[in-house]
């Protein structure tokens, strides 16, 4: 059976209780995961990470930018924006070293210090500067939908990407993050082949309404309000076949094995 989420990875920080880099990869392998996504740049030796990947067969399909929250590309301070740009360049270079072909990037945020227009202008400008580095490294930039009050609809997200018309820029669609403000199916259908990666995450609208927005994430994979059958159907309709990366509270071997089993159930719906 052909599944749109062909392979399942998890985030580096979800693996708990491992003493070494190799132990971390072995734990992921034992739980059945196909890949791990590290935070880059980071403090883990890249050669050690690559060696562990090769020994265990657990791939490093992508990475997450480790500096985009503390140095957003939309910050009013030009020195902060420059640090964010440099951090993303370093992340792409490190990703290329370990064989990853995407880096997740939050393009900016709207807050009391940054207007929507400013966030958009800064993001457009800095991403234009980053695309040549994506071309040089062979690592694609995957923008993520997060709770940043920016790029709030799939139509807007698609138009933002189309400003560049670059095969090196696309979307990292976080299914759980969408549910607070919309329907994942709409995002999938609108973004289409602009989708580079899928974040597999759950959300409960009842918990959101009863306990607050962040409590919506306090639900197990497959037990929330995401219609995974509809997600799978939409992914198939746009021709997506690729990685799904779990982003949930992690743990040790038993917890990771349970998450992998849950992922297998929802991707087969």
C-alpha positions in Angstrom: 0.0 0.0 0.0 1.4 3.4 -1.0 1.3 5.8 1.9 1.9 9.6 1.6 3.9 9.6 4.8 6.4 7.1 3.6 8.9 7.4 6.4 8.6 8.6 10.0 11.2 10.6 11.8 11.2 12.4 15.2 12.9 15.4 16.7 16.3 15.1 18.4 15.1 16.4 21.8 12.4 13.8 22.0 14.9 11.0 22.6 15.5 10.8 26.4 17.9 8.7 28.5 20.6 8.2 25.9 24.2 8.7 27.1 25.8 9.1 23.7 25.0 10.2 20.2 25.2 6.6 19.0 22.9 5.5 21.8 20.4 8.1 20.7 20.4 6.8 17.2 20.2 3.2 18.4 17.2 4.1 20.6 15.4 5.6 17.6 16.3 2.6 15.5 15.0 0.1 18.1 11.7 2.0 18.3 11.3 1.7 14.5 12.0 5.3 13.4 13.5 5.9 10.0 15.1 9.3 10.8 16.0 11.9 13.4 15.9 15.7 12.9 18.5 17.5 15.0 18.5 21.2 16.0 21.3 23.0 14.0 23.6 24.7 14.7 24.1 22.7 17.9 26.7 21.4 20.3 26.8 17.8 19.0 29.8 16.9 16.8 28.6 16.6 13.2 31.0 13.8 12.3 29.8 11.8 15.3 26.2 12.3 14.3 26.9 11.3 10.7 28.8 8.2 11.9 25.9 7.2 14.2 23.5 7.6 11.3 25.5 5.4 9.0 26.0 2.7 11.7 22.3 2.5 12.7 20.7 3.2 9.3 18.6 6.0 10.9 18.7 8.9 8.4 19.0 12.6 9.1 16.4 13.8 6.6 16.2 17.4 7.8 17.1 19.8 10.6 15.4 22.5 12.7 17.0 25.9 12.8 18.1 26.4 16.4 18.3 30.2 16.4 15.1 31.5 14.7 13.3 32.2 17.9 16.1 34.0 19.7 17.2 35.9 16.6 14.1 36.2 14.4 14.5 37.5 10.9 11.7 40.0 11.6 13.3 41.6 14.7 13.4 45.4 14.6 17.1 45.3 15.6 19.3 44.8 12.5 22.0 43.1 14.6 19.5 40.5 15.8 18.3 40.0 12.2 21.9 39.6 11.0 22.4 36.9 13.7 19.3 35.1 12.6 20.5 35.2 9.0 24.0 33.9 9.9 22.4 31.2 12.1 20.3 30.0 9.2 23.3 29.9 6.9 25.3 27.9 9.5 22.3 25.6 9.9 22.2 24.8 6.2 25.9 24.2 6.0 25.7 21.9 9.0 22.7 20.1 7.5 24.6 19.5 4.3 27.5 18.0 6.3 25.2 15.4 7.9 23.3 14.7 4.7 20.0 16.5 5.5 18.3 18.2 2.7 15.9 20.6 4.5 16.1 23.1 7.4 13.0 24.2 9.1 12.8 28.0 9.4 10.3 30.2 11.2 10.3 33.2 8.9 9.4 35.8 11.5 6.9 36.9 14.1 4.4 39.7 14.7 4.4 41.2 18.2 4.3 44.5 20.0 7.6 45.5 18.5 7.0 44.2 15.0 4.1 45.0 12.7 2.7 42.6 10.2 4.0 44.7 7.3 7.5 44.9 8.9 7.6 41.2 9.5 6.7 40.5 5.9 9.2 43.0 4.5 12.0 41.7 6.7 11.2 38.1 5.9 11.1 38.7 2.2 14.4 40.5 2.2 16.3 38.0 4.3 14.9 34.9 2.6 16.0 36.4 -0.7 19.5 36.6 0.8 19.3 33.0 2.1 18.2 31.3 -1.2 21.6 31.5 -2.8 23.0 29.7 0.2 20.4 27.0 -0.2 21.4 26.7 -3.8 25.1 26.5 -2.8 24.6 23.9 0.0 21.8 21.9 -1.7 19.7 22.2 1.5 16.2 23.5 1.0 14.5 26.1 3.2 11.2 24.9 4.7 9.1 27.6 6.3 6.8 26.4 9.1 3.4 27.5 10.2 3.7 28.3 13.9 1.8 30.5 16.3 3.7 33.6 15.3 0.7 35.7 14.1 2.3 35.8 10.6 1.3 34.0 7.3 -2.0 33.0 8.9 -3.8 31.4 5.8 -2.7 28.9 3.3 -3.4 31.3 0.4 -1.1 33.9 2.0 1.5 31.2 2.6 1.4 30.0 -1.0 1.7 33.6 -2.3 4.6 34.3 0.0 6.5 31.3 -1.4 5.6 32.3 -5.0 7.3 35.6 -4.5 10.5 33.7 -5.0 9.5 31.0 -7.4 12.5 28.9 -6.1 12.7 25.1 -5.9 14.9 25.7 -2.8 12.0 27.3 -0.8 8.9 25.5 0.4 6.8 24.7 3.4 7.1 22.5 6.5 3.4 21.9 7.2 2.7 21.4 10.9 -0.6 19.6 11.1 -1.2 20.3 14.8 -0.4 24.0 14.6 -3.0 24.4 11.8 -5.9 23.1 13.8 -6.2 26.2 16.1 -6.9 28.4 13.1 -8.0 26.2 10.2 -8.3 22.9 8.4 -5.1 21.0 7.5 -6.8 19.9 4.3 -7.1 23.5 3.1 -3.4 24.1 3.7 -2.4 20.9 1.9 -4.6 21.6 -1.1 -3.4 25.2 -1.4 0.3 24.6 -0.9 0.4 21.4 -3.0 3.9 20.6 -4.3 5.3 23.5 -2.2 5.2 21.2 0.8 8.6 19.8 1.6 7.9 18.1 5.0 5.0 17.3 7.3 5.1 17.7 11.1 2.9 15.0 12.7 1.4 16.5 15.8 -2.0 16.3 17.5 -4.4 19.0 18.9 -7.7 19.0 20.8 -10.1 21.8 20.2 -12.1 20.8 23.3 -9.0 21.2 25.5 -8.3 24.5 23.8 -11.8 25.8 24.5 -11.9 24.5 28.1 -8.4 25.0 29.3 -6.6 27.4 26.9 -4.8 27.3 23.6 -1.6 25.6 24.7 -3.5 22.8 26.5 -4.8 21.7 23.1 -1.5 20.0 22.6 -2.0 17.8 25.7 -3.5 14.9 23.8 -1.9 11.7 22.4 -1.3 11.2 18.7 -4.5 9.9 17.1 -6.7 11.0 20.1 -7.3 14.6 19.1 -9.3 16.5 16.5 -7.1 15.9 13.5 -8.9 14.0 10.8 -5.9 12.0 9.7 -7.8 10.1 7.0 -8.6 13.5 5.4 -5.0 14.6 5.8 -3.8 11.4 4.1 -6.3 11.8 1.3 -5.3 15.4 0.7 -1.6 14.5 0.7 -2.3 11.8 -1.9 -4.3 14.3 -4.0 -1.4 16.7 -4.3 1.2 13.9 -4.8 3.0 14.2 -1.5 5.1 11.2 -0.7 7.8 11.8 1.9 8.7 12.2 5.5 6.4 12.8 8.4 8.2 14.0 11.5 6.6 13.4 14.9 6.8 16.4 17.2 5.3 15.3 20.5 6.5 14.9 24.1 9.2 12.2 24.0 10.8 9.8 26.4 12.6 6.5 26.6 12.3 3.3 24.6 8.7 2.4 25.5 7.4 5.9 24.9 9.2 6.1 21.5 7.9 2.7 20.4 4.3 3.8 21.3 4.7 7.0 19.3 5.9 5.0 16.3 3.0 2.6 16.6 0.6 5.6 16.8 2.1 7.1 13.7 1.7 3.9 11.8 -1.9 3.8 12.7 -2.8 7.3 11.6 -0.7 7.2 8.4 -2.6 4.1 7.3 -6.1 5.6 7.7 
